[in-house]
Amino acid sequence: MEKWYLMTIVVLIGLTVRWTVSLNSYSGAGKPPMFGDYEAQRHWQEITFNLPVKQWYFNSSDNNLQYWGLDYPPLTAYHSLLCAYVAKFINPDWIALHTSRGYESQAHKLFMRTTVLIADLLIYIPAVVLYCCCLKDISTKKKIANALCILLYPGLILIDYGHFQYNSVSLGFALWGVLGVSCDWDLLGSLAFCLAINYKQMELYHSLPFFCFLLGKCFKKGLKGKGFVLLVKLACTVVASFVLCWLPFFTEREQTLQVLRRLFPVDRGLFEDKVANIWCSFNVFLKIRDILPRHIQLIMSFCFTFLSLLPACIKLILQPSSKGFKFTLVSCALSFFLFSFQVHEKSILLVSLPVCLVLSEIPFMSTWFLLVSTFSLLPLLLKDELLMPSVVTTMAFFIACVTSFSIFEKTSEEELRLKSFSISVRKYLPCFTFLSRMIQYLFLISVITMVLLTLMTVTLDPPQKLPDLFSVLVCFVSCLNFLFFLVYFNIIIMWDSKSGRNQKKIT
Amino acid sequence: MAALTIAAGTGNWFSALALGVTLLKCLLIPTYHSTDFEVHRNWLAITHSLPISQWYYEATSEWTLDYPPFFAWFEYILSHVAKYFDQEMLNVRNLNYSSSRTLLFQRFSVIFMDVLFVYAVHECCKCIDGKKVGKELTEKPKFILSVLLLWNFGLLIVDHIHFQYNGFLFGLMLLSIARLFQKRHMEGAFLFAVLLHFKHIYLYVAPAYGVYLLRSYCFTANKPDGSIRWNSFSFVRVISLGLVVFLVSALSLGPFLALNQLPQVFSRLFPFKRGLCHAYWAPNFWALYNALDKVLSVIGLKLKFLDPNNIPKASMTSGLVQQFQHTVLPSVTPLATLICTLIAILPSIFCLWFKPQGPRGFLRCLTLCALSSFMFGWHVHEKAILLAVLPMSLLSVQKAGDASIFLILTTTGHYSLFPLLFTAPELPIKILLMLLFTIYSISSLKTLFRQSFTVVTQAGVQWH
């Protein structure tokens, strides 16, 4: 069958799943006075449309920052402004200053969901399709299956089309960045990535691998000649794109500072709510959030984050390769997620995107990770009454991965890219032959735990004394899984030698 | 979870397709549902709360029971599961009751009953000979047929959005067709008889069954030239067939015969007072007839041939279900539609009798009966096009000529279902699913027959 027909069908399936999920409830539906992320996005349309640019990030009588103040970079604000113009055309009541607070209606929901779909269709989905088409060394059928699995990833669908956010824009731009940089269109790639950072500051999780990869490329080309030229061009591109995005806010120093204060709220503490990272899990045993002073917390998270991602990044500078770049994206983002400051559970999507990109290389581990990442969002999804879509999309994703990649047949050491590692370990421990089997058992335990916890959270009531028991358990279990993955991905990166890359690829 | 491990372990593509479409159906649960939802809730209430003698008389709600008794018993069985979801839906007085639990139960019941449809598709795939066309899985006729049937756009939106129980009914029909292909005629006849007593719309295709079974089953042998051999008539077979039909009918209508309610049941089943066309016109011949009548009356009024006082005020397009007269062209009676239908199916019936071509000929005749009844029948719903589309799918994966006709039929038939979903949130769904099915059917059938087409034309053989 010709490729384009199949790819169109895959995209149509992805769009159908997205739209049917969007028929469900959204974050904060019918819950005054604060509502949720949906109301936040509507509010930003109201603010950006009715107020001059100078007032967008400042507290004023018209713009109460306590009620969903803007806390994303300017590109989000411009996007909201664009949506607001369309909203004005359809029904000005949706964005009327002050009076439209908490506005909820079927028509408005349709409008908001459509904006997400259009943004997705324009930015994220073409990037995914192009990425899968550009994959090397795999058959057309596998490329299309890869696209199907990526487009069916439940986490992104549920957060964007259920809870309501615009992650597909920033992730899409980041993916364009990855594409550009992998295909040696470095300037376009870095431009796309700068747009991603300027849409959501969380994309900074991906910035180090980009920086290291591009730096490594410059070194490889020789710092005395082409490399230096490339470095300068990249620097100019980055600076130019930032200036363009932040132009209205560079006029006064106070503007820039205020925006930065909104983007990086260091006053808010090590973590908020329940999130599947180290600090929240550690907090169960020892209340570090309350014990340690704020600046110590900052320094601690900074140190841990950078210590955990340093090895991979240094290797990427010394040996820049497209594959290494993708794996480093995963491990960096995961390090940030686990150890960084003020992490939200939705930030796991920043790790999921690079994992989707390596789905064709290590299908078994990637599918496992993506299932755990969706599971870690469970408390949030349950709060938004998205249980049915979550279960259905997770099952659909699982079936798609199993049939496309036959993942249960790809659990040998060779397939898991752990061959060189286990050979090294066997030099000291000759009996270390059980790695593959151990990983399979761990997978089984992990899946059973996730299913059990989901059933428990849905059917049982938590005990009186521990009302957050199930959320904490979900976070804790997810965190353990993520730590395992952090170790795994770092092992792959560090033990990925040149001889490993020259081995015959098994598809 | 067990199903998942099975699918995962064997890598069985059929299970993956069936599971995939089931998951899609689960995602369609929160979509718009039509008044048919209330119809079935009402029937759950009637069969649960009232004694049998009241079933066909109950008229608290406008949606009275108008399906044959087996369907009523089916609703009765369902109602015993329904009471664990929400007891309130079983109250006859709770008109338009649609709590979230009711919705969940009803939607899941449709999804669950589709198991029969999945089984029937599985059996139909066995009847398709796996030609050596392409070793690629996605190019095998079995795979294409499975997708065309399991992921059929019309069935998805009529059953899982609009809300009806066509899935398992078509399952019964496809299963009876499969049994006829497998030469298990008695089973096929039995299944069809049962189907008739579930939903009597399948009377549209009963002539095909009747003639085929009579000609190819009751006459056990043919002369060498294919014509009928009268002395091979088998009384045993005729009587056993008659017995099967009689027993099924007795089981279904027996209780109502005993209660002397047969006329009432039949008046509910065949409501000829409802008018030539449904509220939404089915795209059949009478729609054209009505349009022509309207055009002529407008012209007539303009040219002063007609007296405005003689024109009836009721309009056929008002969306109401009622009887009324045509203005210029002669009015159409139920008898007239019956005669037109009979004339339309006569050629195919003749062929089935005089030149039987085995089960494939029967399937062709069945499709033609369904189409003719759709075109000329009385008070046809546009959903009835599925009666022709689904059997045609079986033909489409075996011959290139059938495939091209199928593509035209299915694309227009599915497009004609669009007015069923008129709400804004469902607009993207119907467009996306329609595109999905149309692109898949065109591209897969084109690929399937591209090879055989080039091979055959190279050999210079005429195919039809």
HADDOCK unambig.tbl for C-alpha pairs under 7 A between the chains (distance, minus, plus):
assign (segid A and resid 1 and name CA) (segid B and resid 447 and name CA) 6.52 0.50 0.50
assign (segid A and resid 5 and name CA) (segid B and resid 443 and name CA) 6.91 0.50 0.50
assign (segid A and resid 9 and name CA) (segid B and resid 436 and name CA) 5.73 0.50 0.50
assign (segid A and resid 12 and name CA) (segid B and resid 432 and name CA) 6.12 0.50 0.50
assign (segid A and resid 12 and name CA) (segid B and resid 436 and name CA) 6.14 0.50 0.50
assign (segid A and resid 16 and name CA) (segid B and resid 429 and name CA) 6.19 0.50 0.50
assign (segid A and resid 16 and name CA) (segid B and resid 432 and name CA) 6.20 0.50 0.50
assign (segid A and resid 20 and name CA) (segid B and resid 27 and name CA) 5.92 0.50 0.50
assign (segid A and resid 20 and name CA) (segid B and resid 28 and name CA) 6.34 0.50 0.50
assign (segid A and resid 21 and name CA) (segid B and resid 27 and name CA) 6.73 0.50 0.50
assign (segid A and resid 23 and name CA) (segid B and resid 30 and name CA) 6.64 0.50 0.50
assign (segid A and resid 24 and name CA) (segid B and resid 30 and name CA) 6.89 0.50 0.50
assign (segid A and resid 110 and name CA) (segid B and resid 425 and name CA) 6.64 0.50 0.50
assign (segid A and resid 389 and name CA) (segid B and resid 27 and name CA) 6.35 0.50 0.50
assign (segid A and resid 392 and name CA) (segid B and resid 23 and name CA) 5.77 0.50 0.50
assign (segid A and resid 396 and name CA) (segid B and resid 20 and name CA) 6.34 0.50 0.50
assign (segid A and resid 396 and name CA) (segid B and resid 23 and name CA) 6.70 0.50 0.50
assign (segid A and resid 399 and name CA) (segid B and resid 16 and name CA) 6.81 0.50 0.50
assign (segid A and resid 402 and name CA) (segid B and resid 8 and name CA) 6.02 0.50 0.50
assign (segid A and resid 403 and name CA) (segid B and resid 11 and name CA) 5.96 0.50 0.50
